[in-house]
């Protein structure tokens, strides 16, 4: 791969810092409409001759999709997203670069050593709300387009850019975009690795996620003398302990987890499925028979399964328990899906992902110390959307960053610049 920069990347550093500074200064978190940052990007894309278009994303259209996340309390139900394009001359492959605009909430601004909405460059770390997640990624995309224009590079294939809100409300932004189809040969999702690893860690798969709640019902006893243990009185009607019943449910679930582990986790490559019970809550007092017990758990899966097929599996477990137990027949457990859920996406399952992987390997090779590695599992990655809805091979990567969802969020300036360079070279290699 030809290095377009040939040692001249440093001359873009001031422009790149300025762009990120302006993006961070514009609030874009829960409860804040994203009109201001959309207008800013619209003006920026106009100066780059990228033909910007602004659209509105409406959460109400996507409730039936597995990938629709729960509504976020206090979030705006409609948000805008923006696209731009460098139109190629024809005959080349097209490429989408994208990321999200919204940041984590501004929690405890006094814990920051500076104003969270003001970029600070300290020891070549750029601090500010969204520096890591993910305004630096948006800046990488825009800077790449700007550099291509500045260099006067003519491409055969189209380069498309999209920025949307992902965290804010039900994953509405990416669903609005990608259910319509991105119409590109491949896609790059720019986002700093949450692992704390440097540029080179590449997401090529997104595990599916199944988050469930099972409510097990019991039956308490009547109290004739408040504060006393009703179980000690034989003349009081016997109740049914929901916690005791929940043990049977847990046993059945863990048997299911063992079967999954033996079926899918047989290679050393990565864990294809992970099962976890994260919360059990039942009862109201030590001396009272609990009327209910709630079990909440999560299943991650990188398999040929779907959210619906795993739901059927877990529901079947409950039905078997009900069929063989009178206490369950009387009051059957209730299964619910809640929280994050999604089907999996794996670039290799598409049968056409090797070209874009080879492209990033070549681009990373230009930079000393940028070694291509893959992240074995990432349930939340937005690389899933183009693959699930448009069958588009997608990879994700970004610059070294830290303090995700914490005060003093930062991105490495050196890696930020390297990432810009890698993306520009990738675009040229792919679309030339």
C-alpha positions in Angstrom: 0.0 0.0 0.0 1.2 3.5 -0.9 1.5 5.9 2.0 -0.3 9.0 1.0 1.3 11.1 3.8 4.9 10.2 3.3 5.8 11.8 6.6 3.6 14.9 6.2 0.8 13.8 8.6 2.0 16.2 11.3 0.8 19.2 9.3 -2.8 18.2 9.9 -2.5 18.0 13.7 -3.6 21.5 14.5 -6.7 21.2 12.2 -7.5 17.8 13.8 -7.3 19.2 17.4 -9.4 22.2 16.4 -12.1 20.0 14.9 -12.3 17.8 17.9 -12.4 20.8 20.2 -15.4 22.3 18.4 -17.2 18.9 18.5 -16.7 18.5 22.2 -17.9 22.0 22.9 -21.4 21.0 21.5 -23.4 19.1 24.1 -24.9 15.9 22.8 -26.1 13.6 25.6 -29.4 12.3 27.0 -32.1 14.9 27.1 -30.4 17.2 24.6 -31.6 17.4 21.0 -28.7 17.0 18.6 -29.7 19.8 16.2 -26.6 21.9 17.1 -24.0 19.3 16.3 -26.0 18.2 13.2 -26.0 21.8 12.0 -22.2 22.1 12.7 -21.5 19.0 10.7 -23.8 20.1 7.9 -21.8 23.3 7.5 -18.5 21.4 7.7 -19.5 18.9 5.0 -20.7 21.6 2.7 -17.2 23.2 2.8 -15.8 19.8 1.8 -18.3 19.4 -1.1 -19.6 16.2 0.5 -23.3 16.8 -0.3 -24.7 16.5 3.2 -28.2 15.3 3.9 -30.0 15.5 7.2 -32.7 12.9 8.2 -34.8 12.3 11.3 -34.8 9.0 13.2 -38.0 8.0 14.9 -37.8 5.3 17.6 -41.4 4.3 17.2 -40.7 2.4 14.0 -38.4 -0.1 15.4 -39.9 -1.6 18.6 -40.4 -5.0 16.9 -36.8 -5.4 16.0 -34.5 -7.5 18.2 -31.8 -4.8 17.9 -34.1 -2.0 19.3 -32.8 -1.3 22.8 -35.2 -0.2 25.6 -36.3 3.3 25.8 -34.0 5.6 27.8 -35.8 7.6 30.4 -35.4 11.3 29.7 -34.1 10.9 26.2 -35.4 12.5 23.1 -37.5 10.1 21.1 -36.6 11.6 17.8 -33.1 12.6 16.8 -31.4 13.6 13.6 -28.6 12.0 11.7 -26.4 13.2 8.9 -24.8 11.7 5.8 -22.3 13.0 3.3 -20.5 11.6 0.3 -17.5 12.0 -1.8 -18.8 10.9 -5.2 -16.4 8.7 -7.1 -15.7 8.8 -10.8 -17.1 5.3 -11.3 -15.8 1.8 -11.5 -14.4 1.5 -8.0 -15.6 -0.1 -4.7 -17.6 2.0 -2.3 -16.9 2.5 1.4 -18.9 3.7 4.4 -17.3 5.3 7.4 -19.5 6.0 10.4 -19.7 6.6 14.1 -22.1 8.1 16.7 -22.5 11.6 18.0 -24.0 11.2 21.4 -21.8 10.9 24.5 -22.4 9.5 27.9 -24.3 11.7 30.4 -22.5 14.5 32.1 -22.3 13.0 35.6 -20.6 14.9 38.4 -18.9 17.6 36.3 -17.0 18.7 39.5 -15.0 15.4 39.2 -13.4 16.6 36.1 -10.1 18.5 36.4 -11.4 20.9 33.7 -14.6 21.9 31.9 -15.9 18.6 30.3 -17.1 20.6 27.3 -13.7 22.2 26.7 -10.9 20.2 25.0 -7.7 20.1 27.0 -4.4 18.8 25.6 -2.3 17.5 28.5 0.7 15.3 27.9 -0.6 14.5 24.4 -3.9 13.3 25.8 -7.0 15.1 24.7 -9.5 15.4 27.5 -13.2 16.2 27.1 -16.7 14.6 27.2 -16.8 12.4 24.2 -13.1 12.4 23.6 -13.1 8.6 23.8 -16.8 7.8 23.1 -17.1 8.8 20.3 -16.5 12.4 19.1 -12.9 11.6 18.3 -14.2 8.9 16.0 -16.5 11.4 14.3 -13.6 13.8 14.0 -11.5 11.0 12.4 -14.1 10.5 9.7 -14.5 14.2 8.9 -10.7 14.8 9.0 -10.3 11.9 6.5 -12.7 13.6 4.1 -11.0 16.9 4.6 -7.5 15.5 3.9 -8.7 13.7 0.7 -10.1 17.0 -0.5 -6.9 18.9 0.4 -4.8 16.3 -1.4 -7.0 16.5 -4.5 -7.3 12.8 -4.6 -9.7 11.4 -7.2 -11.4 8.1 -6.4 -13.3 5.7 -8.5 -15.5 4.5 -5.7 -17.9 6.5 -3.5 -17.0 7.3 0.1 -20.0 7.7 2.4 -20.0 9.2 5.9 -22.8 8.8 8.5 -23.0 10.2 12.0 -26.0 9.4 14.2 -27.1 9.0 17.8 -26.6 5.4 19.1 -26.8 5.5 22.9 -29.5 8.0 23.3 -32.7 6.3 22.5 -33.2 2.6 21.5 -30.4 2.5 19.0 -32.7 4.5 16.8 -30.0 6.2 14.8 -28.3 3.1 13.4 -31.6 1.3 12.9 -33.0 4.3 10.9 -29.9 4.3 8.8 -29.2 0.6 8.2 -32.7 -0.8 7.8 -32.7 1.4 4.7 -29.4 -0.1 3.5 -26.1 1.6 3.4 -25.5 0.6 -0.3 -21.7 0.3 0.1 -19.3 -2.6 -0.6 -17.9 -2.4 2.9 -18.0 -0.3 6.0 -15.7 1.0 8.8 -17.1 1.7 12.2 -14.7 4.1 13.9 -14.7 3.8 17.7 -11.9 3.6 20.3 -11.5 0.2 21.8 -13.2 -0.1 25.2 -10.5 -2.6 26.2 -7.9 0.1 26.5 -5.9 -1.4 23.7 -4.2 0.7 21.1 -5.0 1.2 17.4 -4.9 -2.2 15.7 -7.5 -4.0 17.7 -10.2 -4.6 15.2 -13.8 -5.7 15.8 -14.9 -8.3 13.3 -17.8 -9.9 15.2 -20.5 -8.7 17.5 -22.0 -11.3 19.8 -25.7 -11.5 20.1 -27.2 -10.6 23.4 -30.2 -12.1 25.2 -31.1 -10.4 28.5 -33.9 -12.1 30.4 -36.0 -11.9 33.5 -37.8 -14.9 35.0 -40.3 -14.1 37.8 -41.1 -17.2 40.0 -44.3 -16.9 42.0 -45.0 -18.4 45.5 -47.8 -17.9 48.0 -47.3 -16.3 51.4 -49.2 -17.1 54.6 -51.5 -14.9 56.6 -50.1 -13.3 59.7 -52.2 -13.2 62.9 -49.4 -11.7 64.9 -47.2 -9.3 63.0 -43.4 -9.8 63.4 -43.6 -13.5 64.1 -42.5 -16.3 61.8 -45.7 -17.8 60.4 -43.9 -21.1 59.5 -43.7 -21.9 63.2 -47.4 -22.2 63.6 -48.8 -25.4 62.3 -52.4 -24.1 62.3 -51.5 -21.5 59.8 -52.0 -22.3 56.2 -48.8 -23.5 54.5 -47.4 -21.1 51.9 -45.3 -21.8 48.8 -41.8 -20.4 49.0 -40.9 -18.6 45.7 -37.2 -18.7 46.5 -37.3 -22.5 46.9 -39.1 -22.8 43.6 -36.6 -20.5 42.0 -33.8 -23.0 42.9 -35.4 -25.5 40.5 -35.5 -22.9 37.8 -31.8 -22.1 38.4 -30.8 -25.7 38.2 -32.6 -26.1 34.9 -31.0 -23.0 33.5 -27.5 -24.1 34.5 -28.1 -27.5 32.9 -29.0 -25.5 29.7 -25.8 -23.4 30.1 -23.7 -26.6 30.4 -25.2 -28.0 27.2 -24.5 -24.7 25.4 -20.9 -24.7 26.6 -20.3 -28.3 25.4 -21.9 -27.6 22.0 -20.3 -24.3 21.1 -17.2 -23.6 23.2 -15.1 -26.4 21.9 -12.3 -24.4 20.2 -9.6 -22.2 21.6 -10.5 -19.4 19.2 -13.0 -17.6 21.4 -16.1 -18.3 23.5 -19.0 -18.5 21.2 -21.5 -18.4 24.0 -21.4 -17.1 27.6 -24.1 -17.6 30.2 -24.5 -15.5 33.4 -27.1 -15.1 36.1 -26.4 -11.6 37.4 -29.3 -10.9 39.8 -31.6 -12.8 42.1 -34.1 -11.0 44.3 -36.9 -12.3 46.4 -38.9 -11.9 49.5 -39.4 -8.9 51.9 -38.3 -10.2 55.3 -36.4 -13.1 56.9 -39.5 -14.4 58.7 -42.0 -14.2 55.8 -42.6 -16.7 53.0 -41.6 -14.9 49.8 -44.4 -14.4 47.3 -42.0 -13.9 44.3 -38.4 -14.3 43.3 -36.8 -12.6 40.3 -34.0 -14.1 38.3 -32.1 -11.9 35.8 -29.5 -13.2 33.4 -27.7 -12.8 30.2 -26.7 -15.0 27.3 -24.1 -13.9 24.8 -23.9 -15.9 21.6 -21.8 -15.9 18.4 -23.6 -18.8 16.8 -26.3 -19.5 14.2 -28.9 -18.8 16.8 -31.2 -15.8 17.1 -32.8 -13.9 20.0 -36.1 -15.6 19.1 -34.6 -19.1 19.0 -33.0 -18.7 22.5 -36.2 -17.3 23.8 -37.9 -20.5 22.6 -35.2 -22.5 24.4 -35.6 -20.8 27.7 -39.4 -20.8 27.4 -39.3 -24.5 26.8 -37.3 -25.0 30.0 -40.0 -23.2 31.9 -42.8 -25.3 30.3 -41.0 -28.5 31.2 -40.9 -27.4 34.9 -44.5 -26.4 34.9 -45.6 -29.8 33.3 -43.9 -31.8 36.1 -44.6 -29.7 39.2 -48.0 -28.9 40.8 -46.6 -25.7 42.4 -45.5 -24.4 39.0 -48.8 -25.4 37.4 -50.7 -23.3 39.9 -48.6 -20.2 39.2 -46.2 -20.6 36.2 -43.0 -18.6 36.1 -43.1 -15.6 33.8 -40.3 -15.0 31.2 -39.6 -11.5 29.9 -36.9 -10.0 27.6 -35.6 -6.7 28.8 -32.5 -4.5 28.5 -30.1 -4.9 25.6 -30.8 -7.6 23.1 -29.6 -8.3 19.6 -28.8 -10.9 17.0 -25.1 -11.6 16.4 -23.0 -10.5 13.4 -19.8 -12.0 12.2 -17.9 -10.8 9.2 -16.8 -14.3 8.3 -20.4 -15.5 8.2 -21.1 -13.2 5.3 -18.6 -15.0 3.1 -17.1 -11.7 1.8 -15.1 -10.0 4.5 -11.5 -10.9 3.7 -10.9 -8.0 1.4 -11.6 -5.2 3.9 -9.6 -7.1 6.6 -6.6 -7.3 4.2 -7.1 -3.6 3.5 -6.8 -2.6 7.2 -3.8 -4.9 7.7 -2.0 -3.0 4.9 -3.0 0.4 6.3 -1.9 -0.5 9.8 1.4 -1.8 8.5 2.3 1.7 7.4 2.3 2.7 11.1 5.1 1.3 13.3 3.7 -0.5 16.3 0.1 -0.9 14.9 -0.4 -4.6 14.9 -3.6 -6.1 13.6 -5.4 -8.1 16.3 -9.1 -9.1 16.7 -11.4 -8.7 19.6 -13.0 -12.1 20.3 -16.3 -10.8 21.6 -18.1 -7.5 21.8 -21.8 -7.7 22.5 -22.5 -4.0 22.0 -20.6 -3.1 18.9 -22.4 -1.1 16.2 -20.6 -3.1 13.5 -23.6 -5.4 13.7 -26.0 -3.1 11.9 -24.7 -3.0 8.3 -24.0 -6.7 8.5 -27.5 -7.7 9.9 -29.6 -5.4 7.8 -27.6 -4.9 4.6 -25.2 -7.9 4.4 -22.3 -5.4 4.3 -18.9 -6.6 5.6 -18.0 -4.3 8.5 -15.0 -3.8 10.8 -14.5 -1.5 13.8 -11.4 0.1 15.2 -10.2 3.4 16.6 -7.5 5.2 18.6 -6.3 4.4 22.1 -8.5 6.1 24.7 -9.5 5.8 28.3 -11.9 6.7 31.1 -15.0 5.5 29.2 -18.1 6.6 31.1 -16.0 8.3 33.7 -14.8 11.8 34.4 -11.6 13.0 32.6 -12.4 11.0 29.5 -9.5 11.1 27.0 -8.1 10.0 23.7 -4.4 9.7 22.8 -3.4 12.6 20.4 -0.7 10.4 18.7 -3.2 7.6 18.1 -5.9 10.0 17.0 -3.6 11.2 14.3 -2.5 7.7 13.4 -6.1 6.6 13.1 -6.8 9.5 10.7 -3.8 8.4 8.6 -4.9 4.7 8.6 -8.5 5.7 7.5 -7.3 8.0 4.7 -4.9 5.3 3.4 -7.7 2.7 3.6 -10.1 4.8 1.7 -7.5 5.4 -1.0 -6.6 1.7 -1.2 -10.2 0.5 -1.3 -11.8 3.1 -3.6 -9.0 4.0 -6.0 
